[in-house]
């Protein structure tokens, strides 16, 4: 160790390892010691000049030290000190009354010694770094067993593969599980009585989803009415439970122009056949799809899409639609009544379908027409036949010809078992000679067009099984086969107010989509979800 000593500066040149220990960034207990002696107060002009010239020199030297120390490698890359006897690197600056020239010479000597020391130590650090680079990397031993999760189970693929199947009318359980790729799992599931009972509820139009993990059935979901059955794999086998709202329903929008065909162009625009069929059914009252469809007709639809676990698995209800046929704009809005029944109406609140259908029995034969001067076959006298008779087998279903409310249900003289339905705007329909009524039907119930209200029979004054059907307007019987039927019926006051609140958003969407279609803006990829 060398020491430079004079009246103004004392520099102790320790070994570089001692210096490193002093400036170790992780050693917070050591500090640079800069001792400054008290300066004797002097009032002479020489002392004043010396004082002014000394502090800039000191500041410059301090900045130089900081810059040099900033280039020193971090402590983890440096050697340990070999000599622990010396523990300080000290620069003591003493303020005296010597001239500025003497201070400059002494400062220059200290800086030269410090630079030589830094160069020497940098060479040692470089040799140490090269030695470390020559050492081969250390190999770590692999764990003897697989990593485990916090629950103590070995890691497996978290996300399995889902497969979806839409159940057809001819499907049985064997075929359904074959389509899902888990035919062998069916035998295992059927051994559980509760699961076997639930599986029997899979029927036409059900959605079945199976999740496979490493080739095994991990989860099964299927729909039944408004519920979903969830079957999950456990350590003890399989566990099943019924739940609601398993599937996510999103709103989607699409627009397409007919160039090749209604279903073909619909699929091209991302509209499923299920939605296109609903469009046809809704507008079938106003558009003859066999003869009226033209190239250039434009369809806009707002509809539901059903998702599960991020996958689109089905289409839901048609919510609103616009069909421009031969330049005429037709619009329909779906509205759900408080009892859960749904129908389609114009934006003004009138039914899309005709108010009445002509015949209450599908494919029935008219056995007796409306005749005010008919000779009664049982009473053997003239008695007006105020309706139309439809011959059919006993037990044939009878449908309501229009929306309304049951005014009467029970026996009524020669009509036998009879149902009377009251409709809006002064219309009334009567159905007689029934063998039995639809289950649960009672006076005051709301009825919708196409609902089954009873079954053909021969109760009352009847020579054989048939339906007696009457159509009355403002209390007067008219010929149901020739009377001019109203195009549609309107909602009552309360329903109309609720419909307008419900329909306003869908009407606004149709307005916007209509403008986009006219501007030929592709909305099929920019909207939905």
Helices and strands as residue ranges (DSSP letters): E 2-5, E 9-13, H 16-23, E 33-36, H 45-70, G 75-77, E 90-93, H 100-134, E 161-166, H 173-180, H 183-190, H 193-199, E 207-213, E 216-224, E 227-234, E 237-243, E 248-257, H 262-268, H 273-283, E 298-308, E 311-325, E 328-336, E 342-345, E 365-368, E 388-391, E 397-399, E 404-411, G 413-415, E 417-422, G 424-426, E 427-437, E 446-447, E 452-456, E 466-473, E 476-478, H 493-518
